Amino acid sequence: MSVIHIEANGDAGQVRHLVRSAINGEIAKLQLALQLAQKRLLPFEEKYGVPSEQFIREMAAEDLSGGDDEYVRWAGEYRLLKRLQSKLQKLREVEFGDSGLLQSDQISG
């Protein structure tokens, strides 16, 4: 989990809303990209009858009829999927901290 503390000159609630909206927009983009990556993985998984996780763990380019090129494309799509999932998880875990606590810490520190 990540915590964001906002210290605004004006309306901290409005700034918090803007930041949350930006995060939600990025989440929506990542969800779309994740769906597209999953669609691109499906033909590989159907062709070889294995999920991508198993492909990465157990298979080599020699196991694929398309050889190195197919291996690189499948592995690349899978790695992209994992990166998208990681980013999405991190953004979903973002929380907002109490700005008052931050200000009192700065005064006493």
NORLINVEN-V174876 format. One record per residue. RES is the residue in one letter. SS is DSSP state (helix for helix, strand for strand, loop for the rest). NEAR is the number of other ideal C-beta (glycine too) atoms within 12 Angstrom. D_FIRST is the distance of its C-alpha to the first C-alpha in Angstrom with 1 decimal. Layout:
res->{RES/RES}
ss->{SS/SS}
near->{NEAR/NEAR}
d_first->{D_FIRST/D_FIRST}
//
This chain:
res->{M/S/V/I/H/I/E/A/N/G/D/A/G/Q/V/R/H/L/V/R/S/A/I/N/G/E/I/A/K/L/Q/L/A/L/Q/L/A/Q/K/R/L/L/P/F/E/E/K/Y/G/V/P/S/E/Q/F/I/R/E/M/A/A/E/D/L/S/G/G/D/D/E/Y/V/R/W/A/G/E/Y/R/L/L/K/R/L/Q/S/K/L/Q/K/L/R/E/V/E/F/G/D/S/G/L/L/Q/S/D/Q/I/S/G}
ss->{loop/strand/strand/strand/loop/loop/loop/loop/loop/loop/loop/helix/helix/helix/helix/helix/helix/helix/helix/helix/helix/helix/helix/helix/helix/helix/helix/helix/helix/helix/helix/helix/helix/helix/helix/helix/helix/helix/helix/helix/helix/helix/helix/helix/helix/helix/helix/helix/loop/loop/loop/helix/helix/helix/helix/helix/helix/helix/loop/loop/helix/helix/helix/loop/loop/loop/helix/helix/helix/helix/helix/helix/helix/helix/helix/helix/helix/helix/helix/helix/helix/helix/helix/helix/helix/helix/helix/helix/helix/helix/helix/helix/loop/strand/strand/strand/loop/loop/helix/helix/helix/helix/helix/helix/helix/helix/helix/helix/loop}
near->{12/14/14/24/23/27/20/19/9/11/12/22/14/14/20/24/16/19/23/20/14/17/25/18/15/21/23/17/18/26/21/16/22/26/18/17/28/23/16/22/31/19/16/33/23/15/19/22/12/20/20/33/18/16/29/23/13/12/27/16/17/11/22/21/15/18/15/16/13/23/24/17/24/38/25/21/29/30/20/23/32/21/18/28/23/16/23/26/18/18/27/19/16/24/18/25/19/17/23/14/17/20/17/13/14/12/9/8/8}
d_first->{0.0/3.8/6.7/10.0/13.2/16.3/19.7/22.4/26.1/26.8/25.1/21.4/21.0/22.6/20.5/17.3/18.9/19.9/16.4/15.1/18.2/17.7/14.2/15.9/18.8/17.0/15.4/19.0/20.4/18.1/19.1/22.7/22.5/21.0/23.9/26.4/25.2/25.6/29.1/30.0/29.2/31.2/34.6/33.9/32.7/35.7/38.1/37.3/36.1/32.9/29.2/27.6/25.6/29.0/30.6/28.1/28.7/32.4/34.2/35.9/37.6/40.9/39.7/39.5/42.6/41.1/40.6/38.5/38.0/36.6/34.4/32.9/32.3/30.7/28.6/27.5/26.6/24.6/22.7/22.1/20.8/18.3/17.1/16.8/14.9/12.3/12.1/12.1/9.2/7.0/8.8/8.7/5.0/6.0/7.3/10.4/11.5/15.1/17.3/19.9/18.1/17.7/21.4/22.5/20.7/22.6/25.8/25.8/24.6}
//
